[in-house]
Amino acid sequence: MGKIKKLLVTITVIMLTTTGCWNYSEINDKRIIAGSAVDFDKKNEMLQLTVELVKPILSGEKSEMGSETYESAGDNMFNAIRNVISKTGKKIFWSHAKVLILSEDIINQEDKFLSVIDFIKRDAETRDDIMLLVSKEKTASEILKTDANIQNIISFHLEDMLQNHGSISKYRAVPLWKFVDELAAEGISPTLPAIQVSTYNNRDLSQIFGTAVFKGTKIVGWLSGSETKAFLFVIDELEGGTIVIEEKNLIKKPIRIAFEIFKSKTKIKPLYKDDKLIMRIDIKTVVNINEIDGDIDFMDEKNLELIQKNGENTIKNMVESVIKKVQKEYKSDIFGFGATLSREKPDLWKELKPDWDNIFSKLDVEVNSELEIRGSALRSKTIKVGD
């Protein structure tokens, strides 16, 4: 019995002395941040920080969540954050921050830009999966001042759009950890989704569309929404969306056919023969015929073969076009061809790495596209209108 009592006393002491957190603080002592934007004041050479804070709103007997924005300046990110306290009266809590929006001006200041990324990556409160975006507007703060579309909190709405990027495939969701990894890795250049302000029904709304192409820490160009979809094909990150083809060989007038993408798989293989490097890209895509503006019988195998071939050529042309554009105009290996070569043929990579920028811009690429049509949305023929 004595041994049992001693054991209970020991357990009780351990529970009382080891529970709790060393840095525990009351949530009422802090303001919760939903998202932030960073700009650069060229005149004063200061960071301009805009934060969106969660704000409870009482509406009758109901309590809803809204937001309010605060701005501050500092010579670095740490001081800018600390200077917000003079306006909020409380420290801001970063653990629930969903997005960090960067202006082109801050990105163009390499030291300042890297200090921002380093601070967010190093800070204990900030999550590694906070999403990064680049503003195509004059400032990044403009994005946090637009009208929320569905949610009352703009940053949370942006997070929803980024989480559902696979349904659209016209932008790439990039968390902090992925950007940092690609920035530091050899044989690949990073990208970030682009965001801008668009007007809809007399409201200014935030729209994520397209891609910012980096070379090192600099933005060297942009991809449109359709070019981003082709880019996602190459890097094997396409999760959904649509592909539209124009078929001219089935009936007298050209018709447009929309495919819904179920899944897509891409494999990249470096081939080296006779002192010549070729990147072979094999893409296999599974689709459903989702929409058509003509009268076609899908039960006819010849018709399906023509449509399938057209779809394969459309994907092939999209991919070849975006690769050629990035090679010639931006000379930035956002596709990770160098990283693939490093994994597959490390000895050859060591030999080619010093001159990879030049090699990449002239690299031969072989694209093979295979399309599998699973169905036609439960109908074998298009709808006809009676006389």
C-alpha positions as a LaTeX table, in Angstrom:
\begin{tabular}{lrrr}
\hline
Residue & $x$ (\AA) & $y$ (\AA) & $z$ (\AA) \\
\hline
Met1 & 0.00 & 0.00 & 0.00 \\
Gly2 & 2.90 & 2.33 & 0.78 \\
Lys3 & 4.38 & 1.81 & $-2.66$ \\
Ile4 & 1.08 & 2.74 & $-4.32$ \\
Lys5 & 0.84 & 5.97 & $-2.28$ \\
Lys6 & 4.40 & 6.92 & $-3.22$ \\
Leu7 & 3.60 & 6.26 & $-6.88$ \\
Leu8 & 0.48 & 8.44 & $-6.74$ \\
Val9 & 2.41 & 11.26 & $-5.05$ \\
Thr10 & 5.15 & 11.04 & $-7.70$ \\
Ile11 & 2.61 & 11.17 & $-10.56$ \\
Thr12 & 0.84 & 14.14 & $-8.97$ \\
Val13 & 4.10 & 16.09 & $-8.56$ \\
Ile14 & 5.07 & 15.39 & $-12.19$ \\
Met15 & 1.67 & 16.55 & $-13.44$ \\
Leu16 & 1.79 & 19.76 & $-11.44$ \\
Thr17 & 5.34 & 20.67 & $-12.43$ \\
Thr18 & 5.38 & 19.71 & $-16.12$ \\
Thr19 & 2.02 & 20.95 & $-17.43$ \\
Gly20 & 1.59 & 24.33 & $-19.06$ \\
Cys21 & 3.73 & 26.32 & $-21.49$ \\
Trp22 & 6.74 & 28.43 & $-20.61$ \\
Asn23 & 5.61 & 31.20 & $-22.96$ \\
Tyr24 & 1.89 & 31.00 & $-22.17$ \\
Ser25 & $-0.05$ & 34.24 & $-22.55$ \\
Glu26 & $-3.71$ & 35.19 & $-22.50$ \\
Ile27 & $-5.36$ & 35.50 & $-25.92$ \\
Asn28 & $-7.07$ & 38.67 & $-24.66$ \\
Asp29 & $-3.64$ & 40.28 & $-24.50$ \\
Lys30 & $-3.18$ & 39.94 & $-28.27$ \\
Arg31 & $-4.87$ & 40.76 & $-31.58$ \\
Ile32 & $-5.22$ & 37.94 & $-34.10$ \\
Ile33 & $-3.78$ & 38.64 & $-37.53$ \\
Ala34 & $-5.52$ & 37.13 & $-40.59$ \\
Gly35 & $-3.08$ & 38.32 & $-43.25$ \\
Ser36 & $-0.53$ & 40.97 & $-44.10$ \\
Ala37 & 0.94 & 42.95 & $-46.98$ \\
Val38 & 4.45 & 44.38 & $-47.30$ \\
Asp39 & 5.41 & 47.40 & $-49.45$ \\
Phe40 & 8.51 & 49.56 & $-49.70$ \\
Asp41 & 8.67 & 53.31 & $-49.22$ \\
Lys42 & 11.47 & 54.34 & $-51.61$ \\
Lys43 & 11.59 & 57.90 & $-50.33$ \\
Asn44 & 12.25 & 56.95 & $-46.70$ \\
Glu45 & 13.71 & 53.50 & $-47.45$ \\
Met46 & 11.33 & 51.90 & $-45.00$ \\
Leu47 & 9.17 & 48.78 & $-45.01$ \\
Gln48 & 5.45 & 49.52 & $-45.05$ \\
Leu49 & 3.47 & 46.82 & $-43.25$ \\
Thr50 & $-0.31$ & 46.44 & $-43.53$ \\
Val51 & $-2.04$ & 43.89 & $-41.33$ \\
Glu52 & $-5.63$ & 42.65 & $-41.40$ \\
Leu53 & $-6.80$ & 41.87 & $-37.87$ \\
Val54 & $-9.80$ & 39.81 & $-36.89$ \\
Lys55 & $-12.51$ & 41.92 & $-35.27$ \\
Pro56 & $-15.66$ & 40.61 & $-33.56$ \\
Ile57 & $-18.80$ & 42.41 & $-34.76$ \\
Leu58 & $-22.09$ & 42.38 & $-32.84$ \\
Ser59 & $-25.14$ & 42.32 & $-35.12$ \\
Gly60 & $-28.24$ & 42.28 & $-32.96$ \\
Glu61 & $-28.01$ & 39.17 & $-30.83$ \\
Lys62 & $-25.51$ & 37.54 & $-33.17$ \\
Ser63 & $-21.75$ & 37.87 & $-33.11$ \\
Glu64 & $-19.91$ & 37.82 & $-36.43$ \\
Met65 & $-16.26$ & 38.06 & $-37.40$ \\
Gly66 & $-15.08$ & 41.04 & $-39.39$ \\
Ser67 & $-11.72$ & 42.70 & $-39.87$ \\
Glu68 & $-9.87$ & 45.98 & $-39.73$ \\
Thr69 & $-6.52$ & 47.02 & $-41.16$ \\
Tyr70 & $-3.60$ & 48.84 & $-39.57$ \\
Glu71 & $-0.43$ & 50.21 & $-41.16$ \\
Ser72 & 3.03 & 50.81 & $-39.76$ \\
Ala73 & 6.57 & 51.41 & $-40.98$ \\
Gly74 & 9.99 & 50.19 & $-39.93$ \\
Asp75 & 13.52 & 49.75 & $-41.22$ \\
Asn76 & 12.99 & 46.01 & $-40.92$ \\
Met77 & 10.10 & 43.59 & $-40.47$ \\
Phe78 & 10.60 & 43.21 & $-36.72$ \\
Asn79 & 10.39 & 46.96 & $-36.07$ \\
Ala80 & 7.43 & 47.37 & $-38.43$ \\
Ile81 & 5.53 & 44.70 & $-36.49$ \\
Arg82 & 6.44 & 46.24 & $-33.16$ \\
Asn83 & 5.30 & 49.65 & $-34.38$ \\
Val84 & 1.80 & 48.30 & $-35.03$ \\
Ile85 & 1.35 & 48.02 & $-31.25$ \\
Ser86 & 1.22 & 51.81 & $-30.96$ \\
Lys87 & $-2.01$ & 51.67 & $-32.98$ \\
Thr88 & $-3.59$ & 48.39 & $-31.86$ \\
Gly89 & $-2.61$ & 48.73 & $-28.21$ \\
Lys90 & $-1.81$ & 45.03 & $-28.14$ \\
Lys91 & 0.68 & 42.63 & $-29.68$ \\
Ile92 & $-0.43$ & 40.85 & $-32.83$ \\
Phe93 & $-0.70$ & 37.06 & $-32.88$ \\
Trp94 & 0.68 & 35.51 & $-36.12$ \\
Ser95 & $-0.27$ & 31.85 & $-35.73$ \\
His96 & $-3.53$ & 32.27 & $-37.67$ \\
Ala97 & $-2.08$ & 34.42 & $-40.47$ \\
Lys98 & $-3.12$ & 32.90 & $-43.80$ \\
Val99 & $-1.48$ & 35.07 & $-46.48$ \\
Leu100 & 1.50 & 37.36 & $-46.99$ \\
Ile101 & 1.17 & 39.68 & $-50.00$ \\
Leu102 & 4.33 & 41.23 & $-51.43$ \\
Ser103 & 4.66 & 44.22 & $-53.74$ \\
Glu104 & 7.07 & 44.32 & $-56.66$ \\
Asp105 & 8.84 & 47.25 & $-54.98$ \\
Ile106 & 9.76 & 45.22 & $-51.90$ \\
Ile107 & 10.83 & 42.24 & $-54.03$ \\
Asn108 & 13.11 & 44.53 & $-56.06$ \\
Gln109 & 14.93 & 45.46 & $-52.84$ \\
Glu110 & 16.79 & 42.16 & $-52.49$ \\
Asp111 & 18.15 & 42.68 & $-48.96$ \\
Lys112 & 14.80 & 43.93 & $-47.64$ \\
Phe113 & 12.89 & 41.18 & $-49.43$ \\
Leu114 & 15.12 & 38.43 & $-48.05$ \\
Ser115 & 14.90 & 39.92 & $-44.55$ \\
Val116 & 11.09 & 39.76 & $-44.74$ \\
Ile117 & 11.12 & 36.12 & $-45.89$ \\
Asp118 & 13.77 & 35.23 & $-43.31$ \\
Phe119 & 11.82 & 36.83 & $-40.47$ \\
Ile120 & 8.55 & 35.11 & $-41.38$ \\
Lys121 & 10.32 & 31.78 & $-41.80$ \\
Arg122 & 12.26 & 32.14 & $-38.56$ \\
Asp123 & 9.50 & 33.55 & $-36.34$ \\
Ala124 & 8.14 & 30.99 & $-33.88$ \\
Glu125 & 4.52 & 32.11 & $-34.22$ \\
Thr126 & 4.25 & 32.14 & $-38.00$ \\
Arg127 & 3.18 & 28.91 & $-39.68$ \\
Asp128 & 5.34 & 27.42 & $-42.42$ \\
Asp129 & 2.32 & 27.02 & $-44.68$ \\
Ile130 & 1.38 & 30.71 & $-44.82$ \\
Met131 & 0.63 & 31.46 & $-48.48$ \\
Leu132 & 2.70 & 33.99 & $-50.47$ \\
Leu133 & 1.35 & 36.18 & $-53.27$ \\
Val134 & 2.70 & 38.99 & $-55.46$ \\
Ser135 & 0.56 & 42.06 & $-56.04$ \\
Lys136 & 0.32 & 43.34 & $-59.60$ \\
Glu137 & $-1.09$ & 46.60 & $-58.27$ \\
Lys138 & 1.12 & 49.54 & $-57.32$ \\
Thr139 & 1.06 & 48.42 & $-53.69$ \\
Ala140 & 0.33 & 45.19 & $-51.86$ \\
Ser141 & $-1.78$ & 46.96 & $-49.24$ \\
Glu142 & $-4.48$ & 47.68 & $-51.86$ \\
Ile143 & $-5.37$ & 43.99 & $-51.87$ \\
Leu144 & $-6.30$ & 44.00 & $-48.18$ \\
Lys145 & $-8.54$ & 47.03 & $-48.73$ \\
Thr146 & $-10.78$ & 45.49 & $-51.38$ \\
Asp147 & $-14.31$ & 44.25 & $-50.71$ \\
Ala148 & $-14.56$ & 40.73 & $-49.34$ \\
Asn149 & $-16.52$ & 38.59 & $-51.78$ \\
Ile150 & $-17.97$ & 35.80 & $-49.62$ \\
Gln151 & $-16.27$ & 36.10 & $-46.24$ \\
Asn152 & $-15.98$ & 39.24 & $-44.17$ \\
Ile153 & $-12.25$ & 38.71 & $-43.79$ \\
Ile154 & $-10.31$ & 39.22 & $-47.04$ \\
Ser155 & $-7.28$ & 37.13 & $-46.01$ \\
Phe156 & $-9.49$ & 34.14 & $-45.20$ \\
His157 & $-11.23$ & 34.54 & $-48.56$ \\
Leu158 & $-7.85$ & 34.55 & $-50.33$ \\
Glu159 & $-6.91$ & 31.38 & $-48.46$ \\
Asp160 & $-10.11$ & 29.72 & $-49.72$ \\
Met161 & $-9.23$ & 30.64 & $-53.30$ \\
Leu162 & $-5.70$ & 29.28 & $-52.90$ \\
Gln163 & $-6.93$ & 26.03 & $-51.36$ \\
Asn164 & $-9.27$ & 25.53 & $-54.32$ \\
His165 & $-6.65$ & 26.32 & $-56.96$ \\
Gly166 & $-7.02$ & 22.82 & $-58.40$ \\
Ser167 & $-10.54$ & 23.54 & $-59.63$ \\
Ile168 & $-9.26$ & 26.42 & $-61.76$ \\
Ser169 & $-5.59$ & 25.64 & $-62.45$ \\
Lys170 & $-4.83$ & 29.21 & $-63.54$ \\
Tyr171 & $-2.57$ & 29.95 & $-60.58$ \\
Arg172 & $-0.29$ & 27.95 & $-58.32$ \\
Ala173 & $-0.67$ & 27.99 & $-54.56$ \\
Val174 & 2.79 & 28.43 & $-53.00$ \\
Pro175 & 3.28 & 28.18 & $-49.22$ \\
Leu176 & 6.27 & 29.80 & $-47.55$ \\
Trp177 & 8.21 & 26.55 & $-47.12$ \\
Lys178 & 7.95 & 25.68 & $-50.82$ \\
Phe179 & 9.12 & 29.13 & $-51.95$ \\
Val180 & 12.10 & 29.01 & $-49.59$ \\
Asp181 & 13.00 & 25.48 & $-50.73$ \\
Glu182 & 12.86 & 26.42 & $-54.41$ \\
Leu183 & 14.78 & 29.63 & $-53.79$ \\
Ala184 & 17.62 & 27.68 & $-52.17$ \\
Ala185 & 17.59 & 24.61 & $-54.44$ \\
Glu186 & 19.82 & 24.07 & $-57.47$ \\
Gly187 & 18.30 & 23.55 & $-60.91$ \\
Ile188 & 14.93 & 25.18 & $-60.23$ \\
Ser189 & 13.63 & 28.75 & $-59.94$ \\
Pro190 & 10.66 & 29.71 & $-57.75$ \\
Thr191 & 7.28 & 31.14 & $-58.75$ \\
Leu192 & 4.48 & 32.87 & $-56.87$ \\
Pro193 & 0.81 & 33.42 & $-57.72$ \\
Ala194 & $-0.15$ & 36.90 & $-58.93$ \\
Ile195 & $-3.00$ & 38.86 & $-57.39$ \\
Gln196 & $-4.70$ & 42.00 & $-58.60$ \\
Val197 & $-7.80$ & 44.13 & $-58.09$ \\
Ser198 & $-10.72$ & 43.63 & $-60.48$ \\
Thr199 & $-14.07$ & 45.41 & $-60.62$ \\
Tyr200 & $-17.30$ & 43.39 & $-60.50$ \\
Asn201 & $-20.78$ & 44.90 & $-60.00$ \\
Asn202 & $-19.17$ & 48.19 & $-58.95$ \\
Arg203 & $-17.12$ & 46.42 & $-56.28$ \\
Asp204 & $-13.34$ & 46.15 & $-56.10$ \\
Leu205 & $-12.51$ & 42.48 & $-55.57$ \\
Ser206 & $-9.22$ & 40.61 & $-55.26$ \\
Gln207 & $-8.48$ & 38.18 & $-58.08$ \\
Ile208 & $-5.70$ & 35.58 & $-58.09$ \\
Phe209 & $-4.65$ & 34.93 & $-61.67$ \\
Gly210 & $-1.38$ & 33.98 & $-63.34$ \\
Thr211 & 2.16 & 33.54 & $-62.10$ \\
Ala212 & 5.19 & 35.66 & $-61.24$ \\
Val213 & 8.37 & 34.08 & $-62.65$ \\
Phe214 & 11.48 & 34.49 & $-60.51$ \\
Lys215 & 15.14 & 34.13 & $-61.33$ \\
Gly216 & 16.91 & 34.12 & $-58.03$ \\
Thr217 & 15.17 & 36.77 & $-55.95$ \\
Lys218 & 14.07 & 38.89 & $-58.94$ \\
Ile219 & 10.81 & 38.80 & $-60.89$ \\
Val220 & 11.77 & 38.42 & $-64.54$ \\
Gly221 & 8.32 & 37.94 & $-66.07$ \\
Trp222 & 4.73 & 36.81 & $-65.81$ \\
Leu223 & 2.62 & 33.92 & $-67.05$ \\
Ser224 & $-1.05$ & 34.33 & $-67.92$ \\
Gly225 & $-3.75$ & 32.02 & $-66.57$ \\
Ser226 & $-3.64$ & 29.66 & $-69.57$ \\
Glu227 & 0.17 & 29.68 & $-69.54$ \\
Thr228 & 0.08 & 28.83 & $-65.84$ \\
Lys229 & $-2.12$ & 25.83 & $-66.62$ \\
Ala230 & 0.49 & 24.59 & $-69.13$ \\
Phe231 & 3.21 & 25.23 & $-66.52$ \\
Leu232 & 1.28 & 23.09 & $-64.01$ \\
Phe233 & 1.13 & 20.31 & $-66.60$ \\
Val234 & 4.93 & 20.31 & $-66.83$ \\
Ile235 & 5.66 & 20.30 & $-63.08$ \\
Asp236 & 3.00 & 17.63 & $-62.42$ \\
Glu237 & 0.83 & 19.84 & $-60.21$ \\
Leu238 & $-2.30$ & 20.01 & $-62.37$ \\
Glu239 & $-5.26$ & 18.83 & $-60.29$ \\
Gly240 & $-8.28$ & 19.84 & $-62.37$ \\
Gly241 & $-9.78$ & 22.58 & $-64.50$ \\
Thr242 & $-10.80$ & 22.48 & $-68.14$ \\
Ile243 & $-9.20$ & 22.21 & $-71.56$ \\
Val244 & $-11.06$ & 23.62 & $-74.57$ \\
Ile245 & $-10.36$ & 22.42 & $-78.11$ \\
Glu246 & $-11.67$ & 23.50 & $-81.50$ \\
Glu247 & $-12.59$ & 20.61 & $-83.77$ \\
Lys248 & $-12.83$ & 21.37 & $-87.52$ \\
Asn249 & $-13.05$ & 17.89 & $-89.06$ \\
Leu250 & $-16.33$ & 16.45 & $-87.77$ \\
Ile251 & $-18.99$ & 18.75 & $-89.19$ \\
Lys252 & $-19.08$ & 21.64 & $-91.64$ \\
Lys253 & $-18.38$ & 24.37 & $-89.11$ \\
Pro254 & $-15.76$ & 24.38 & $-86.34$ \\
Ile255 & $-17.07$ & 23.37 & $-82.92$ \\
Arg256 & $-15.67$ & 23.92 & $-79.46$ \\
Ile257 & $-15.41$ & 21.02 & $-77.01$ \\
Ala258 & $-14.63$ & 21.47 & $-73.30$ \\
Phe259 & $-12.89$ & 18.71 & $-71.35$ \\
Glu260 & $-13.11$ & 18.48 & $-67.57$ \\
Ile261 & $-9.77$ & 17.26 & $-66.21$ \\
Phe262 & $-10.04$ & 14.41 & $-63.70$ \\
Lys263 & $-6.34$ & 13.82 & $-63.21$ \\
Ser264 & $-3.03$ & 14.27 & $-64.94$ \\
Lys265 & 0.38 & 12.68 & $-64.49$ \\
Thr266 & 3.65 & 14.00 & $-65.90$ \\
Lys267 & 7.01 & 12.28 & $-66.01$ \\
Ile268 & 10.21 & 14.08 & $-67.05$ \\
Lys269 & 13.18 & 12.07 & $-68.27$ \\
Pro270 & 16.54 & 13.57 & $-69.27$ \\
Leu271 & 18.08 & 11.85 & $-72.29$ \\
Tyr272 & 21.74 & 12.35 & $-73.18$ \\
Lys273 & 23.07 & 10.93 & $-76.42$ \\
Asp274 & 25.82 & 12.04 & $-78.82$ \\
Asp275 & 26.69 & 14.98 & $-76.52$ \\
Lys276 & 23.13 & 16.28 & $-76.77$ \\
Leu277 & 20.69 & 16.69 & $-73.87$ \\
Ile278 & 16.95 & 16.30 & $-74.43$ \\
Met279 & 14.20 & 16.58 & $-71.84$ \\
Arg280 & 11.40 & 14.13 & $-72.59$ \\
Ile281 & 8.07 & 15.06 & $-71.04$ \\
Asp282 & 5.34 & 12.40 & $-70.99$ \\
Ile283 & 1.87 & 13.65 & $-69.99$ \\
Lys284 & $-1.11$ & 11.38 & $-69.42$ \\
Thr285 & $-4.42$ & 13.14 & $-68.80$ \\
Val286 & $-7.83$ & 11.68 & $-67.95$ \\
Val287 & $-10.81$ & 13.84 & $-68.95$ \\
Asn288 & $-14.56$ & 13.89 & $-69.38$ \\
Ile289 & $-16.35$ & 15.65 & $-72.26$ \\
Asn290 & $-18.12$ & 18.35 & $-70.33$ \\
Glu291 & $-19.54$ & 20.78 & $-72.90$ \\
Ile292 & $-19.94$ & 20.95 & $-76.67$ \\
Asp293 & $-21.48$ & 23.50 & $-79.02$ \\
Gly294 & $-22.22$ & 21.18 & $-81.97$ \\
Asp295 & $-24.02$ & 17.99 & $-82.95$ \\
Ile296 & $-21.67$ & 14.99 & $-82.57$ \\
Asp297 & $-22.33$ & 11.31 & $-81.95$ \\
Phe298 & $-19.84$ & 10.19 & $-79.32$ \\
Met299 & $-20.70$ & 6.53 & $-79.89$ \\
Asp300 & $-18.83$ & 6.69 & $-83.19$ \\
Glu301 & $-15.27$ & 5.54 & $-82.45$ \\
Lys302 & $-13.82$ & 7.59 & $-85.33$ \\
Asn303 & $-15.31$ & 10.76 & $-83.87$ \\
Leu304 & $-13.83$ & 9.98 & $-80.46$ \\
Glu305 & $-10.43$ & 9.25 & $-81.99$ \\
Leu306 & $-10.43$ & 12.62 & $-83.77$ \\
Ile307 & $-11.46$ & 14.45 & $-80.60$ \\
Gln308 & $-8.87$ & 12.56 & $-78.55$ \\
Lys309 & $-6.08$ & 13.37 & $-81.02$ \\
Asn310 & $-7.10$ & 17.02 & $-81.08$ \\
Gly311 & $-7.03$ & 17.14 & $-77.28$ \\
Glu312 & $-3.56$ & 15.56 & $-77.17$ \\
Asn313 & $-2.23$ & 18.07 & $-79.70$ \\
Thr314 & $-3.80$ & 20.97 & $-77.79$ \\
Ile315 & $-2.05$ & 19.98 & $-74.55$ \\
Lys316 & 1.21 & 19.33 & $-76.40$ \\
Asn317 & 1.09 & 22.77 & $-78.08$ \\
Met318 & 0.23 & 24.52 & $-74.79$ \\
Val319 & 3.17 & 22.94 & $-73.01$ \\
Glu320 & 5.66 & 23.52 & $-75.84$ \\
Ser321 & 4.56 & 27.15 & $-76.11$ \\
Val322 & 5.03 & 27.99 & $-72.42$ \\
Ile323 & 8.40 & 26.20 & $-72.27$ \\
Lys324 & 9.64 & 28.09 & $-75.31$ \\
Lys325 & 8.44 & 31.41 & $-73.88$ \\
Val326 & 10.18 & 30.86 & $-70.54$ \\
Gln327 & 13.36 & 29.67 & $-72.26$ \\
Lys328 & 13.63 & 32.59 & $-74.68$ \\
Glu329 & 12.14 & 35.50 & $-72.71$ \\
Tyr330 & 12.86 & 34.72 & $-69.05$ \\
Lys331 & 15.72 & 32.17 & $-69.14$ \\
Ser332 & 14.58 & 30.87 & $-65.75$ \\
Asp333 & 14.24 & 27.15 & $-65.07$ \\
Ile334 & 10.91 & 27.20 & $-63.23$ \\
Phe335 & 10.21 & 23.68 & $-64.54$ \\
Gly336 & 13.01 & 22.16 & $-62.50$ \\
Phe337 & 14.74 & 20.55 & $-65.48$ \\
Gly338 & 18.09 & 21.10 & $-63.78$ \\
Ala339 & 16.83 & 19.53 & $-60.54$ \\
Thr340 & 15.57 & 16.52 & $-62.52$ \\
Leu341 & 18.93 & 16.19 & $-64.23$ \\
Ser342 & 20.66 & 16.41 & $-60.85$ \\
Arg343 & 18.58 & 13.49 & $-59.54$ \\
Glu344 & 18.69 & 11.32 & $-62.67$ \\
Lys345 & 22.23 & 12.01 & $-63.90$ \\
Pro346 & 24.25 & 13.64 & $-61.09$ \\
Asp347 & 27.60 & 13.35 & $-62.87$ \\
Leu348 & 26.26 & 15.05 & $-65.98$ \\
Trp349 & 24.65 & 17.76 & $-63.83$ \\
Lys350 & 27.99 & 18.57 & $-62.21$ \\
Glu351 & 29.45 & 19.03 & $-65.67$ \\
Leu352 & 26.62 & 21.21 & $-67.02$ \\
Lys353 & 25.69 & 23.17 & $-63.87$ \\
Pro354 & 28.17 & 26.07 & $-64.35$ \\
Asp355 & 26.59 & 26.95 & $-67.71$ \\
Trp356 & 23.02 & 25.80 & $-66.95$ \\
Asp357 & 21.35 & 29.16 & $-67.65$ \\
Asn358 & 22.67 & 29.15 & $-71.20$ \\
Ile359 & 22.00 & 25.42 & $-71.69$ \\
Phe360 & 18.44 & 25.75 & $-70.39$ \\
Ser361 & 17.56 & 28.55 & $-72.81$ \\
Lys362 & 18.57 & 26.33 & $-75.76$ \\
Leu363 & 17.48 & 22.97 & $-74.37$ \\
Asp364 & 15.59 & 20.63 & $-76.70$ \\
Val365 & 12.31 & 19.41 & $-75.20$ \\
Glu366 & 10.24 & 16.50 & $-76.48$ \\
Val367 & 6.59 & 16.58 & $-75.34$ \\
Asn368 & 4.35 & 13.52 & $-75.59$ \\
Ser369 & 0.69 & 13.85 & $-74.65$ \\
Glu370 & $-1.74$ & 10.99 & $-74.06$ \\
Leu371 & $-5.42$ & 11.73 & $-73.49$ \\
Glu372 & $-7.96$ & 9.30 & $-72.05$ \\
Ile373 & $-11.63$ & 10.24 & $-72.49$ \\
Arg374 & $-13.67$ & 8.49 & $-69.82$ \\
Gly375 & $-17.12$ & 9.67 & $-70.80$ \\
Ser376 & $-19.35$ & 12.41 & $-72.11$ \\
Ala377 & $-21.24$ & 13.39 & $-68.96$ \\
Leu378 & $-23.76$ & 10.54 & $-69.27$ \\
Arg379 & $-24.89$ & 11.49 & $-72.78$ \\
Ser380 & $-23.73$ & 9.87 & $-76.03$ \\
Lys381 & $-25.21$ & 12.59 & $-78.25$ \\
Thr382 & $-25.64$ & 16.32 & $-77.99$ \\
Ile383 & $-29.07$ & 17.78 & $-77.25$ \\
Lys384 & $-31.24$ & 18.55 & $-80.31$ \\
Val385 & $-34.14$ & 20.96 & $-80.57$ \\
Gly386 & $-37.23$ & 19.59 & $-82.37$ \\
Asp387 & $-38.87$ & 21.30 & $-85.33$ \\
\hline
\end{tabular}
